[in-house]
Amino acid sequence: MTVFTYKRIQHEASLSLTFWDDPTVDGFQALLMTPKSMLRTYDNVFKLVNLVKLQTSCKKLLLLNELMDHSGNYVLTALPFVLSLLQRGLGERIHLLVHSLPQDPEWPVDSAPPKHKDQPPLSIGLLLNLEHALSVLERGPPADNPKAAEFRQLWGSLSQLRRFQDGAITEAVLWSGNSISHRRFIVLKIINHLLELHADIPKSCIIVAGGQLDDVINHTTGEEESLEVVQSYDDLSRKLWQLKDLPLSITSVQGAHQALRYTQVFPPVPVRLDYSFFEKKKNRLGLVPKENNPCPCYIAPIKVIVHMEGSGKWPSEPMAIRHVKAAFHICLRELLCNQHNYRCHATPGYLDVWKVALTPHLFTALLRWASFASFTCFPLLTGKTIP
């Protein structure tokens, strides 16, 4: 048993106790009856193939004595040292590093035993620390610290002296990553660099499950756009909570759209209006495309659910409740316009709010009438026309 297997057992034992202590979870079904593969358990999983390369690793890592202790099995000999190397390099980026154990092969007594290179690929799983996993900077010790030599030896030519804003001069490694989709591969870059530098394992021997479809998606994977939508939603939520003189207080504001859960591949993006393509209505509540121009681009709506406190004075008739909702929309429009300078358009069924090129589209919530218990937030529905 390696030390990494021991830590894995500790981690899974802790999770098991959490499941057993939770009365809302069927612990027996989840722990004893549900199969759990490595791909479903860990954030990143990569495989080491062409294991004959580990024979060269044993020579470079000076593991000839250990190789004799394992009867020439270079896979079992090099594995603990390779894992320790990855643990040093990944550091705070991961919570847990696990691996699959090679199974003892079986063979007929009248034939030669299988060779070590014929073993199946080794799988290594990583449980990421999301606070540090995507960091582009690996900051080391100061230049005059004795540990600086160890840091340079670990990272090789990638280690450079850098001066930071706090005046400190330290060893550091800077990884390239202009977007979140690029920074997700920093962990893979670290693994490739360390294994090739210290164990002579080339990149061709490392196979990673993930990122194969990123090239199909044009330009970006949508994380930055989703973050802008979430920030706009958070700001609107704070403004709603800060509204004064509401007839009923707001009890909760909840997002109900894929972009707010970071699960929409192409989230809505801010669009600026080109007014030369439109004609304004007399009441200035909408824009109409000109006859000689095509229709403007459309952005899918973003829903946000906002609940209001209940009241015993509400009418019981559905039509009367709709009238009360319309009155709430008018009241909300006036408060948002006066207190936060938003452009709003109230209708009987919803309230449009134009905010920093993203238009929240609000529906009032009456807890007593469940079918109307929601607010909705939409981004801008009209924008610059596409020629």
C-alpha positions in Angstrom: 0.0 0.0 0.0 1.3 3.4 -1.0 0.8 6.5 1.2 -1.6 7.9 -1.5 -3.8 4.8 -1.2 -3.8 5.3 2.6 -4.9 9.0 2.2 -7.6 7.8 -0.3 -9.0 5.4 2.3 -9.0 8.2 4.9 -10.9 10.5 2.6 -13.5 7.9 1.6 -14.0 6.9 5.3 -14.7 10.5 6.1 -17.2 10.7 3.3 -18.8 7.4 4.4 -19.4 8.8 7.9 -21.0 11.9 6.5 -23.4 9.8 4.5 -24.3 7.6 7.4 -24.9 10.6 9.6 -27.2 12.3 7.1 -30.8 11.2 7.6 -31.9 12.5 4.3 -29.6 10.2 2.3 -29.9 6.5 1.8 -26.4 5.6 3.0 -26.7 1.9 2.3 -27.6 2.4 -1.3 -25.1 5.2 -1.9 -22.1 3.5 -0.2 -22.6 -0.2 -0.7 -24.8 -0.6 -3.8 -23.8 2.2 -6.2 -20.6 1.5 -8.3 -18.2 4.4 -8.4 -15.7 4.7 -11.2 -12.7 7.0 -11.1 -14.0 9.2 -13.9 -17.2 9.9 -11.8 -15.2 10.4 -8.5 -12.4 12.8 -9.4 -12.2 16.1 -11.2 -9.3 15.2 -13.5 -8.2 11.7 -14.5 -5.2 10.9 -16.7 -3.6 7.7 -17.8 0.0 6.6 -18.2 0.3 4.4 -21.2 3.4 2.7 -22.8 4.6 1.7 -19.3 7.9 0.5 -20.7 9.0 4.2 -20.4 9.0 3.7 -16.6 12.1 1.6 -17.0 14.0 4.7 -18.1 12.4 6.6 -15.2 14.0 4.1 -12.8 17.4 4.8 -14.2 17.0 8.6 -14.1 15.6 8.6 -10.6 18.4 6.2 -9.4 16.0 3.5 -8.3 18.1 0.5 -9.2 18.2 -0.8 -5.6 14.4 -0.5 -5.3 14.0 -2.2 -8.7 15.8 -5.2 -7.3 13.5 -5.2 -4.2 10.5 -5.5 -6.6 12.1 -8.3 -8.7 12.5 -6.1 -11.7 8.9 -4.7 -11.7 9.7 -1.2 -12.8 6.0 -0.1 -12.7 5.7 -0.7 -9.0 9.2 0.7 -8.4 8.7 4.0 -10.2 5.0 4.6 -9.2 5.6 6.0 -5.6 8.3 8.3 -6.8 6.3 9.6 -9.7 3.3 10.3 -7.4 5.5 12.1 -4.9 6.9 14.2 -7.7 3.3 15.2 -8.8 2.3 15.9 -5.2 5.2 18.4 -4.9 4.4 20.1 -8.1 0.7 20.4 -7.7 0.8 21.4 -4.1 -2.2 23.5 -3.1 -3.9 22.9 -6.4 -5.2 19.5 -5.3 -6.9 18.0 -2.2 -6.2 14.4 -3.1 -4.0 12.4 -5.5 -5.0 8.8 -6.1 -4.0 6.0 -8.5 -5.1 2.6 -9.7 -3.1 -0.4 -8.5 -1.8 -2.7 -11.2 -3.4 -6.1 -10.9 -1.2 -9.2 -10.4 -1.4 -11.1 -13.8 -2.3 -14.7 -14.2 -0.8 -17.1 -16.7 -0.8 -20.9 -17.5 2.0 -22.8 -15.8 3.2 -24.2 -19.2 3.8 -20.7 -20.7 6.1 -17.8 -20.0 4.8 -15.1 -17.5 3.5 -11.8 -19.1 5.9 -9.0 -19.3 5.5 -5.8 -17.2 5.0 -3.7 -20.3 1.8 -5.6 -21.1 0.1 -4.3 -18.0 -3.0 -2.1 -18.5 -2.5 1.7 -18.3 -2.1 3.4 -14.9 -5.0 5.8 -14.0 -4.3 8.8 -11.8 -7.1 10.9 -10.4 -7.0 14.4 -8.9 -9.4 16.0 -6.5 -8.9 19.7 -7.3 -8.8 22.6 -4.8 -10.9 25.1 -6.8 -9.4 28.1 -5.0 -5.9 27.4 -6.4 -6.3 24.9 -9.2 -6.7 27.5 -12.0 -4.0 29.9 -10.7 -1.5 31.0 -13.4 1.2 31.8 -10.9 3.3 29.3 -8.9 5.0 31.5 -6.3 8.1 30.1 -4.6 10.4 31.2 -1.8 12.5 34.4 -1.8 15.8 34.3 -3.7 17.9 34.3 -0.6 16.0 31.4 1.0 17.8 28.0 1.1 14.6 26.5 -0.3 14.9 28.5 -3.5 17.5 26.0 -4.9 14.9 23.2 -4.4 12.3 25.2 -6.2 14.6 25.8 -9.2 15.5 22.2 -9.2 11.9 21.1 -9.3 10.7 23.5 -12.1 13.9 23.7 -14.1 14.0 26.4 -16.8 10.5 27.6 -16.0 11.5 29.1 -12.7 12.3 32.8 -12.9 13.1 35.6 -10.4 10.1 38.0 -10.3 9.4 41.2 -8.4 5.8 41.5 -7.0 3.8 44.5 -6.0 4.5 44.0 -2.3 8.2 44.5 -3.1 9.1 40.8 -2.6 11.6 39.2 -5.0 10.9 35.5 -5.2 11.2 32.5 -7.5 8.0 32.0 -9.5 6.6 30.0 -12.4 4.1 31.8 -14.7 1.7 29.8 -16.8 -0.1 31.1 -19.8 -3.9 31.3 -19.7 -6.1 34.1 -21.1 -9.4 32.5 -20.3 -10.9 30.0 -17.9 -11.0 27.3 -20.6 -7.2 27.7 -21.1 -6.4 27.8 -17.3 -8.2 24.5 -16.9 -5.2 22.9 -18.6 -2.6 24.3 -16.3 -2.7 21.2 -14.2 -2.0 19.1 -17.3 0.9 21.4 -18.3 2.4 20.9 -14.8 2.1 17.1 -15.1 3.6 17.0 -18.5 6.5 19.3 -17.6 7.4 17.5 -14.3 7.2 13.9 -15.7 9.2 14.9 -18.8 11.8 16.8 -16.8 12.4 14.4 -13.9 11.2 11.0 -15.2 11.8 11.1 -18.9 8.1 10.3 -19.6 7.1 12.1 -22.8 3.7 13.8 -23.4 2.7 11.1 -25.7 2.5 8.7 -22.8 -0.1 10.9 -20.9 -3.7 10.7 -21.9 -6.3 13.1 -20.3 -10.0 12.7 -20.3 -11.4 16.2 -20.9 -11.2 19.1 -23.2 -11.5 17.1 -26.4 -14.6 19.1 -27.5 -13.3 22.6 -26.8 -12.0 23.0 -30.4 -15.6 22.5 -31.6 -16.8 25.5 -29.7 -16.0 28.7 -31.4 -13.9 31.4 -29.6 -14.8 30.6 -26.0 -16.5 28.0 -23.7 -18.8 30.6 -22.1 -17.3 30.9 -18.6 -16.5 34.6 -18.8 -19.9 35.4 -20.4 -21.7 33.4 -17.6 -19.6 35.3 -15.0 -20.8 38.7 -16.4 -24.4 37.5 -16.3 -24.0 36.3 -12.7 -22.4 39.6 -11.7 -25.3 41.5 -13.3 -27.8 39.3 -11.6 -26.1 39.8 -8.2 -26.1 43.6 -8.6 -29.8 43.6 -9.5 -30.6 41.3 -6.6 -28.9 43.7 -4.2 -30.8 46.6 -5.7 -34.1 44.7 -5.2 -33.3 44.0 -1.6 -32.5 47.7 -1.0 -35.8 49.0 -2.4 -37.7 51.2 0.0 -41.4 51.8 0.3 -42.4 48.4 -1.1 -46.0 47.4 -0.2 -44.6 43.9 0.6 -41.1 43.0 1.5 -39.0 40.6 -0.7 -38.3 37.3 1.0 -35.9 35.7 -1.6 -34.2 36.2 -4.9 -33.2 33.0 -6.9 -31.7 32.5 -10.3 -33.6 30.1 -12.6 -31.5 30.0 -15.8 -28.7 27.8 -17.1 -26.3 30.8 -17.4 -26.6 31.5 -13.7 -25.5 27.9 -13.0 -22.6 28.0 -15.5 -24.2 25.3 -17.5 -25.1 27.1 -20.7 -22.6 26.8 -23.5 -23.5 30.1 -25.2 -24.8 32.4 -22.5 -26.3 35.8 -23.4 -23.8 38.6 -23.9 -24.3 42.4 -23.6 -25.5 44.1 -26.8 -25.5 47.8 -27.5 -28.3 49.3 -29.5 -27.6 50.9 -32.9 -30.5 53.4 -32.9 -30.0 54.2 -36.6 -31.6 50.8 -37.4 -34.8 51.5 -35.4 -37.7 53.8 -35.2 -38.9 55.0 -31.8 -42.6 54.6 -30.8 -44.5 57.6 -29.7 -44.6 56.5 -26.1 -40.9 55.6 -26.2 -41.5 52.2 -24.7 -40.1 50.2 -27.6 -38.2 50.3 -30.8 -39.3 49.0 -34.2 -36.8 47.9 -36.9 -37.0 50.0 -40.1 -38.5 48.4 -43.2 -35.3 48.3 -45.2 -33.2 46.7 -42.4 -33.3 43.1 -41.1 -34.5 42.1 -37.7 -32.2 42.7 -34.8 -30.3 39.9 -33.0 -32.2 38.0 -30.4 -30.8 37.1 -26.9 -32.5 34.4 -24.9 -34.2 35.5 -21.7 -32.7 34.9 -18.2 -35.2 34.0 -15.5 -34.8 35.0 -11.9 -37.4 34.0 -9.3 -38.2 36.6 -6.6 -40.7 35.8 -3.8 -42.7 38.4 -1.9 -44.1 38.0 1.6 -47.6 36.6 2.0 -50.6 38.7 3.1 -54.1 37.8 4.3 -55.7 40.7 2.4 -55.2 39.2 -1.1 -58.3 38.5 -3.1 -59.2 34.9 -4.0 -60.2 35.5 -7.6 -57.5 34.8 -10.2 -58.5 38.0 -12.2 -58.3 40.1 -9.1 -54.8 38.7 -8.3 -53.7 39.6 -11.8 -54.8 43.2 -11.3 -52.9 43.3 -8.0 -49.8 42.0 -9.8 -50.1 44.7 -12.5 -50.2 47.3 -9.7 -47.1 45.8 -8.2 -45.3 46.0 -11.5 -46.2 49.7 -11.7 -45.0 50.3 -8.2 -41.7 48.4 -8.8 -41.1 50.4 -12.0 -41.4 53.7 -10.2 -39.2 52.6 -7.3 -36.4 51.2 -9.6 -36.6 54.3 -11.7 -36.5 56.7 -8.8 -34.0 54.9 -6.5 -31.6 53.3 -9.0 -32.2 55.2 -12.3 -33.2 52.1 -14.2 -35.2 52.3 -17.4 -38.2 50.1 -16.8 -41.3 49.1 -18.7 -44.2 47.6 -16.7 -46.8 45.3 -18.3 -49.6 43.2 -16.6 -47.5 40.1 -16.8 -43.9 41.2 -16.2 -41.6 44.2 -15.7 -38.7 45.0 -18.1 -35.6 46.6 -16.6 -32.8 47.8 -18.8 -29.5 47.4 -16.9 -26.0 47.8 -18.4 -26.9 46.2 -21.7 -28.6 43.3 -19.9 -32.4 43.7 -19.5 -33.9 42.1 -16.4 -37.5 41.0 -17.1 -39.4 40.9 -13.8 -42.5 38.9 -12.8 -44.0 39.6 -9.4 -44.5 36.8 -6.9 -47.6 36.1 -4.8 -47.0 33.2 -2.5 -50.7 32.7 -2.1 -51.1 32.0 -5.9 -48.4 29.6 -6.7 -48.7 29.8 -10.5 -47.7 33.5 -10.4 -45.0 33.1 -7.7 -42.0 34.2 -9.8 -40.0 37.2 -11.0 -38.1 36.8 -14.3 -35.0 38.6 -15.5 -34.2 38.8 -19.2 -31.2 40.3 -21.0 -31.7 42.8 -23.8 -34.1 41.5 -26.5 -33.1 43.9 -29.2 -29.6 45.0 -30.3 -27.6 46.0 -33.3 -28.9 44.5 -36.5 -26.9 41.9 -38.4 -26.3 42.9 -42.0 
